[in-house]
């Protein structure tokens, strides 16, 4: 069994890369960001303010009314909220903003910690997020920190949103990327940072296939799988 932790800022491509690498290696991919997005979606739907001042209300809502689970189908993760597959609904810019806020709340991170660790303890996984190698899986066999220049990440995120029909501009997405970076790196609870033993990979000048091949080869070499 092997656990691979992939961290990095928003728009670095870590989720797409982790998903494809897991497919090629025949192991499970776990998108932890989708879990935080699902919590954010649930709060938004229930008109609960996501702020540090309102953390108790957020915690009470999630613990008392949210039934969150992951369903894996052919290696693809689906997130289920109270019986509904919300895998598409959580990818909007609105929920992205809300996810940044909800992920900064210690009670929410504690709410999801056990679920993430339990999956990794029972399966070979590639898990991606902001704090996998530093907090969630500090003893992961392989840690990789994927990043890229902000303007590159914004363009990738914009293309993804545009493909889904979102009415946003590249400028708006770049502002959001920079805002997310600042919030993620400066939050008190599990801030975004490269683990000391993580391998840094800048994908600014790499295409998707080059990145996937490089990460897959790296995992095979270091993990001997």
C-alpha positions in Angstrom: 0.0 0.0 0.0 1.2 3.5 -0.8 0.0 7.0 0.1 0.9 9.9 -2.1 0.3 13.5 -0.9 0.0 16.3 -3.6 -0.3 19.8 -2.4 -0.3 23.2 -4.1 -2.2 26.5 -4.7 -5.5 26.9 -6.5 -5.3 26.4 -10.3 -1.9 24.6 -10.2 -3.6 21.6 -11.9 -2.9 19.2 -9.0 -6.4 17.7 -9.0 -6.4 16.9 -12.7 -2.8 15.6 -12.5 -3.5 13.5 -9.4 -6.7 12.0 -10.9 -4.9 11.0 -14.1 -1.9 9.6 -12.2 -4.1 7.5 -10.0 -5.8 6.1 -13.0 -2.5 5.2 -14.7 -1.2 3.6 -11.5 -4.4 1.8 -10.6 -4.9 3.4 -7.2 -7.6 5.6 -5.6 -7.7 9.4 -6.1 -9.1 11.5 -3.3 -9.9 15.2 -4.0 -10.0 16.7 -0.5 -10.9 20.1 -2.0 -14.2 18.7 -3.1 -15.0 17.9 0.6 -14.5 21.5 1.6 -16.5 22.7 -1.4 -19.3 20.4 -0.4 -19.3 21.8 3.2 -19.4 25.3 1.7 -22.2 24.4 -0.7 -24.2 23.1 2.2 -23.7 26.3 4.2 -24.7 28.4 1.2 -27.8 26.4 0.6 -28.8 26.8 4.2 -28.0 30.5 4.3 -25.4 30.2 7.0 -22.8 32.9 7.1 -19.3 31.4 6.7 -17.1 33.6 8.9 -14.8 33.1 12.0 -17.4 34.9 14.1 -20.1 32.4 13.0 -18.0 29.3 13.3 -20.1 27.7 16.0 -23.2 27.9 13.8 -21.3 26.5 10.8 -20.0 23.6 13.0 -23.5 22.9 14.4 -25.0 22.8 10.9 -22.4 20.4 9.5 -22.4 18.1 12.5 -26.2 17.9 12.9 -27.5 18.0 9.3 -24.8 17.2 6.8 -24.4 13.6 5.6 -21.2 13.7 3.5 -19.7 10.7 1.8 -17.5 9.8 -1.1 -18.5 7.3 -3.8 -15.7 5.9 -6.0 -16.7 4.7 -9.5 -14.0 3.4 -11.7 -11.5 5.4 -9.8 -13.5 8.6 -10.2 -14.6 10.4 -7.0 -18.2 11.5 -6.6 -19.2 13.6 -3.5 -22.6 12.9 -2.0 -24.4 15.4 0.2 -27.5 14.1 1.9 -28.0 11.6 -0.9 -27.3 14.0 -3.8 -24.3 13.9 -6.1 -23.0 17.5 -6.0 -19.8 16.9 -7.9 -20.7 19.5 -10.6 -22.5 22.0 -8.3 -19.4 22.5 -6.2 -17.2 23.8 -9.1 -18.7 27.3 -9.5 -16.8 30.5 -8.7 -19.3 31.3 -5.9 -18.6 28.0 -4.1 -14.9 28.4 -4.7 -14.9 31.6 -2.7 -17.1 30.0 0.0 -14.7 27.0 0.2 -11.8 29.3 0.9 -13.7 30.7 3.9 -14.9 27.4 5.2 -11.5 25.7 5.0 -10.1 28.3 7.3 -12.4 27.2 10.1 -10.7 24.8 12.6 -14.0 23.0 13.3 -14.5 22.2 9.7 -11.0 20.9 9.2 -11.6 18.7 12.3 -14.9 17.5 10.9 -13.2 16.2 7.7 -9.9 15.0 9.1 -11.1 11.6 10.2 -12.8 10.8 6.9 -9.6 11.6 4.9 -7.3 9.7 7.1 -9.6 6.7 7.2 -9.7 6.4 3.4 -5.8 6.6 3.3 -5.4 4.0 6.0 -7.4 1.4 4.1 -6.3 2.1 0.5 -3.4 3.1 -1.7 -4.3 6.7 -2.6 -3.2 9.8 -4.2 -4.7 12.6 -2.1 -4.5 16.3 -3.1 -5.2 19.5 -1.3 -3.6 22.3 0.6 -2.3 20.5 3.7 -2.1 16.8 2.8 1.7 16.4 3.3 1.8 18.8 6.3 -1.3 17.8 8.3 -3.6 15.2 6.9 -1.0 12.6 5.9 2.3 13.8 7.4 3.8 10.3 7.0 2.8 9.9 3.4 5.3 7.8 1.4 5.7 10.5 -1.3 5.0 14.2 -1.1 4.8 16.5 -4.1 4.1 20.2 -4.1 2.8 21.4 -7.5 2.7 25.1 -8.4 2.7 27.5 -11.3 2.8 31.2 -11.9 -0.4 33.0 -10.8 -1.3 34.2 -14.3 -0.8 30.6 -15.6 -3.0 29.2 -12.9 -5.7 31.8 -13.5 -5.8 31.0 -17.2 -6.2 27.3 -16.5 -9.0 28.0 -14.0 -10.7 30.4 -16.4 -10.6 27.8 -19.2 -12.2 25.2 -16.9 -15.0 27.6 -15.8 -15.6 28.8 -19.4 -15.9 25.2 -20.6 -18.7 24.8 -18.1 -20.5 27.9 -19.2 -19.6 30.2 -16.3 -19.9 33.9 -17.2 -16.6 35.1 -15.7 -13.6 37.1 -17.1 -10.0 36.1 -16.9 -9.4 39.2 -14.8 -12.0 38.2 -12.3 -10.4 34.7 -12.0 -6.9 36.2 -11.6 -8.2 38.3 -8.7 -9.8 35.3 -7.1 -6.6 33.2 -7.5 -4.5 35.9 -5.8 -7.1 36.2 -3.1 -7.2 32.5 -2.5 -3.4 32.3 -2.4 -3.2 35.0 0.3 -6.0 33.4 2.4 -4.6 29.9 2.1 -1.1 30.9 3.0 -2.0 33.2 5.8 -4.8 31.3 7.6 -4.0 30.2 11.2 -5.3 26.7 10.7 -3.1 24.4 8.5 -1.9 27.1 6.1 -0.8 26.2 2.6 3.0 25.5 2.5 5.4 23.1 1.1 6.3 20.2 3.4 10.1 20.1 4.1 10.3 16.6 2.5 8.1 17.4 -0.5 9.4 17.5 -4.0 8.7 20.9 -5.7 7.3 20.8 -9.2 6.6 24.0 -11.2 4.3 23.3 -14.1 4.2 26.8 -15.6 6.0 25.7 -18.7 4.8 22.1 -18.8 1.7 20.8 -20.6 -0.7 18.4 -19.0 0.9 15.2 -20.4 4.4 16.3 -19.5 3.2 16.9 -15.9 1.3 13.7 -15.6 4.1 11.6 -17.1 6.7 13.3 -14.8 4.6 12.7 -11.6 3.7 9.2 -12.6 7.3 8.3 -13.2 8.3 9.9 -9.9 5.8 7.9 -8.0 6.8 4.7 -9.7 10.5 5.3 -9.0 10.2 6.4 -5.4 7.3 4.1 -4.5 8.6 1.2 -6.5 5.2 0.3 -7.9 
